[in-house]
C-alpha cells in the first residue's frame, strides 16, 4: 500500500526539517519546498494528498499560493493546512475564504499537527467514497467499478446506458431535455433524432426492473430522476 504524500511549503529550514522528519516518522511520504514557486512546479510533476502551507513565504506568500492552487482544477481538491505565526482572526478568515481546510498558529505541537492531518485525510477519503457511490432506493451505482446493483443484484448495462443513468441520478430532481441528454451523454448535437434517448431510456428501465420507475417521463420535455429516490 502506497504512503500518503504530504507537501510542506515552509522557508524556515529548521522547522521544515522538523515537520518532514515527524511526517515520515508518522508513516507519510513527505517532500518539502522553501517557496511557493517551487511548490507549484512540484505539484505539476507529482500529486500529493495534503499540503502544509506557511503564510509568511518570500516573494509569493502563502495566501497567493493557496489561491493559485484552488483556482487550478487539477489541484483544487487537495486539502491545505495553513501554518503561520499570525494568529489574528482576519488572517484565519482570509485563509478559509481562499479554501484552506485548517489553520495552525506557531508555535504548535507536532502531535496536534499530525492528528489534524489524519483527521482531514480520513474525511477526504470518506467524501471521495460518497461521491463515487451513488444510491437511490433499491439502486446502487459504483462509478469507479462501473457496477450497478438493484436489490443487491448486479445489472449489466452498456457504456451508454451506464453514462445515461449516472447523468440522470447526479441531476436528481431536475428535468433533463432530450436535446441536453444527447449533448451530455452521446456528445452529439441535437440534430440527431431524440428518439435515440427514448429508446435507451426504455431499455434502461427494463434492465433496472423495480428501480426503473425512478426514471420519470416529463411529457413534452424529457426525463427526470425521481427526487425522492
FENVENKA-V60595 format. One record per residue. RES is the residue in three letters. D_LAST is the distance of its C-alpha to the last C-alpha in whole Angstrom. Layout:
RES	D_LAST
RES	D_LAST
This chain:
UNK	37
UNK	37
UNK	38
UNK	36
UNK	38
UNK	39
UNK	41
UNK	44
UNK	45
UNK	48
UNK	52
UNK	53
UNK	55
UNK	55
UNK	52
UNK	50
UNK	52
UNK	51
UNK	47
UNK	47
UNK	49
UNK	47
UNK	44
UNK	45
UNK	46
UNK	43
UNK	42
UNK	41
UNK	42
UNK	43
UNK	45
UNK	47
UNK	48
UNK	50
UNK	49
UNK	46
UNK	47
UNK	48
UNK	44
UNK	43
UNK	45
UNK	44
UNK	40
UNK	41
UNK	42
UNK	40
UNK	37
UNK	36
UNK	34
UNK	35
UNK	38
UNK	40
UNK	42
UNK	45
UNK	45
UNK	49
UNK	50
UNK	53
UNK	52
UNK	48
UNK	47
UNK	44
UNK	42
UNK	43
UNK	42
UNK	38
UNK	38
UNK	39
UNK	36
UNK	33
UNK	34
UNK	34
UNK	31
UNK	32
UNK	33
UNK	31
UNK	28
UNK	32
UNK	32
UNK	35
UNK	37
UNK	40
UNK	43
UNK	46
UNK	49
UNK	48
UNK	46
UNK	46
UNK	43
UNK	43
UNK	43
UNK	40
UNK	38
UNK	39
UNK	38
UNK	35
UNK	34
UNK	35
UNK	32
UNK	34
UNK	32
UNK	35
UNK	39
UNK	42
UNK	45
UNK	48
UNK	50
UNK	47
UNK	47
UNK	46
UNK	44
UNK	42
UNK	41
UNK	40
UNK	38
UNK	36
UNK	36
UNK	34
UNK	32
UNK	31
UNK	30
UNK	28
UNK	26
UNK	26
UNK	25
UNK	22
UNK	21
UNK	21
UNK	20
UNK	16
UNK	17
UNK	17
UNK	15
UNK	11
UNK	8
UNK	5
UNK	5
UNK	9
UNK	9
UNK	11
UNK	13
UNK	17
UNK	18
UNK	22
UNK	22
UNK	20
UNK	18
UNK	15
UNK	15
UNK	13
UNK	14
UNK	16
UNK	18
UNK	19
UNK	18
UNK	21
UNK	20
UNK	22
UNK	23
UNK	22
UNK	19
UNK	18
UNK	18
UNK	16
UNK	13
UNK	14
UNK	15
UNK	12
UNK	9
UNK	12
UNK	12
UNK	8
UNK	9
UNK	13
UNK	14
UNK	16
UNK	20
UNK	21
UNK	24
UNK	22
UNK	20
UNK	24
UNK	25
UNK	22
UNK	21
UNK	25
UNK	27
UNK	29
UNK	30
UNK	29
UNK	32
UNK	30
UNK	29
UNK	26
UNK	26
UNK	25
UNK	21
UNK	21
UNK	22
UNK	20
UNK	17
UNK	18
UNK	19
UNK	16
UNK	14
UNK	17
UNK	17
UNK	13
UNK	14
UNK	12
UNK	9
UNK	11
UNK	10
UNK	6
UNK	9
UNK	11
UNK	15
UNK	16
UNK	20
UNK	22
UNK	20
UNK	18
UNK	14
UNK	11
UNK	8
UNK	5
UNK	5
UNK	4
UNK	0
